[in-house]
Amino acid sequence: MRLKKLDKLLLVSFWPPFIATFFIALFVLVMQSLFLALDDIAGKGVSFLFIMEMLGYMSVALFPMALPIAILISTVMVFGNLGESYELSSIKSAGVSLLKTMRSIVWVGLFISVFSYISSDIISPRATLQFKSRLYDLQHQKPTLSLTEGVFNDDFSGYSIRIGSKNERTGDLEDVLLVDFTDANIGSMMEVLAKHGTMNVTEDGRYLVMELYDGWQYNKDGRDNKGMPFTRTSFEKFRKVFNLGEFDLDQTDQDLFRNHHSMLSVGDLMEKVDTTAVAVEKRRSTLSETVRGTVFRLKSKEDSKKESEVIDPDGVPLPVGDKENEKRLAERTKREKERKNSSDDSTSLKQSTIRGISMKNRVSSVEKQKNFRKNLEQINDIPYIMTFQEEEAEKILLKAKTMIRSTHSQIKAGQKQVVRRKDKLVDYEFQLHHKFCLALACFIFVFIGVPMGAIVQKGGFGYPLLVSITFFILFNMAIIYGKKIAEKFVVDVVFAAWLPCLVMLPFCVLLTWMAMHDRKISINLKGLWEKLIQGFKKV
């Protein structure tokens, strides 16, 4: 019965600071994201309700990041208050260990971990999709029309407007210049210069009507170079209507963003990991087949040339397999060999000898091929390209270079595709494990916050907030670092995704052991400050 009352006391003490710190952490994270997107929101003329809708989706998307820090701060506060008021010492003196005391908080941490996983899997991807699609619309939305005195305004497509002065109350304009370059691609342009005018929006808000008075209109017609390519006309009144539909906020189809890794559930991410891994291996095998195919084509052409024709030293094609021709070829080869041994210029004799041997007719039997190969054994030390005439050799070399250059380009393009697909695979796999990591972090932070509160024995927001922010910054840095090293393929992506939890786990075990054995963390700030001052004096 005593433990049940203690559990009730801890739960009543836990939920108010948890809810308060959760919304504080969520507010800080939302403001951080909002500052990054402030340039895309400012000056677009969107309504207050639209901005609040975006902030709502952003808040829901950041639930998994706000939960760990909230549970860390609240646990440090609760057990810090118990330690400061000596209630924790009384509980221990009654024979209740720290693990039994924190039993209810552990169950709460487990419940929050499950909620964090559900939020990461179902709620957060949908909220991120809504937020990202609306942010994309704002990024591609034109700013509201703002005519600044003495500055050209290009908000309307194909038009540029400059005004000398403007009356904000009546909408009267002075010294107006309107340039129409909608047909500039054919060399046509119109300029309107007026001394004064007015600017008003229609009642339905769809059109902007600009009426100009007492001015000149200059037209340049690029289609007529012989008649009147340039005209000037005076006017008393000129009326121009602009469509304000260009400034309407158009919603983009959300299916365009649905395949992004931050907007997928666990099941979708597992499917993407499998399909992307298969695509990477398929592309690699395609590259290997391309290289093997090129080498095979070059080798097959060489072998077919060697096995197809023989040319005697006089340049006459000789059928392979004929005994008479083989005898003549052997005699001439012997004669050429003797000439080669007696000559001073061995290179010239090699070339003259090799040009006397070539192949013309297709050999059908294996025996004929063996006989021909015996004849080629005499010139194995001579490059094969020297068996061709000079012009033919140049053509063969050019064709080989072209084939190799084409294969090299295909390999480079294929390597880029493999790298891009591997980057996507890393994003999908990291996001998949990151969802489980954030859920487990909520449970780990229970075993960091509770013993840390019991050790520092300080309540309120001061000490607990400082301690919690330190651990959360370390946790967040591990997330960022793990993401970076995974993208650089330094370590396995699974290890990189679980790195934050692996970093926090030793602190969890160490602090729990210290709290259970009543160990204290003593930091002599005064001594550290004196040592720091002495170090500066020595320098």
DAJOHU-V394785 format. One line per field, one symbol per residue. ss: DSSP state (H for helix, E for strand, - for the rest). phi: phi as a letter, one per 30 degrees, with the letter a starting at -180 (. if undefined). psi: psi as a letter, one per 40 degrees, with the letter a starting at -180 (. if undefined). A space follows every 50 residues. Layout:
ss=???
phi=???
psi=???
This chain:
ss=-HHHHHHHHHHHHHHHHHHHHHHHHHHHHHHHHHHH-HHHH------HHH HHHHHHHHHHH-HHHHHHHHHHHHHHHHHHHHHH--HHHHHHH----HHH H-HHHHHHHHHHHHHHHHHHHHHHHHHHHHHHHHHHHHH---------E- --E-----EEEEEEEE-----EEEEEEEEE---HHH--EEEEEEEEEEEE E-----EEEEEEEEEEEEEE---------EEEEEEEEEEEEEEHHHH--- ---HHH----HHH--HHHHHHHHHHHHHHHHHHHHHHHHHHHHHHHHHHH HHHHHH---EE-----EE----HHHHHHHHHHHHHHHHHHHH---HHHHH HHHH-----------HHHHHHHHHHHHHH----HHHH--HHHHHHHHHHH HHHHHHHHHHHHHHHHHHHHHHHHHHHHHHHHHHHHHHHHHHHHHHHHHH HHHHHH-----HHHHHHHHHHHHHHHHHHHHHHHHHH-----HHHHH-HH HHHHHHHHHHHHHHHH--------HHHHHHHHHHHHHH-
phi=.dddddddddddddddddddddddddddddddddddcdddcdiciddddd dddddddddddcedddddddddddddddddddddciddddddddjcdddd dceddddddddddddddddddcdddddddddddddddddccddddbccdi bdccdddibbbbbdabcddcidbbhcbcccbdcddcicabbbbbdaabbb cdddicbcccccbhabccbbcddbccdbdbbbbcbcbbbbccddddcddc ddddddcdddddccdddddddddddddddddddddddddddddddddddd ddddddccabcdedicdbddjddddddeddddddddddddddddcddddd ddddddbabbcdcccdddddddddddddbddceddddcdddddddddddd dddddddddddddddddddddddddddddddddddddddddddddddcdd ddddddhbcicddeddddddddddddddddddddddddhdbddddddcee ddddddddddddddddchdcccbdddddddddddddddd
psi=ddddddddddddddddddddddddddddddddddddeddedheefiiddd dddddddddddeddddddddddddddddddddddeedddddddeehiddd dedddddddddddddddddddddddddddddddddddddehiiihhhhhe hhhfdhheihhhidihhddeeiiighhhhhfdfddeeiihhhhidiaihi hideedihhhhiigaihhhhheegedcgehihhiidhhhhhiheedeihh hiheddedeidefiiddddddddddddddddddddddddddddddddddd ddddddedihhideehhhhhdhdddddddddddddddddddeidgddddd ddddeehaidihhdiddddddddddedefdehiddeeiiddddddddddd ddddddddddddddddddddddddddddddddddddddddddddededdd ddddddfhaaecdddddddddddddddddddddddddefdiidddddedd ddddddddddddddddefiihhhgdddddddddddddd.
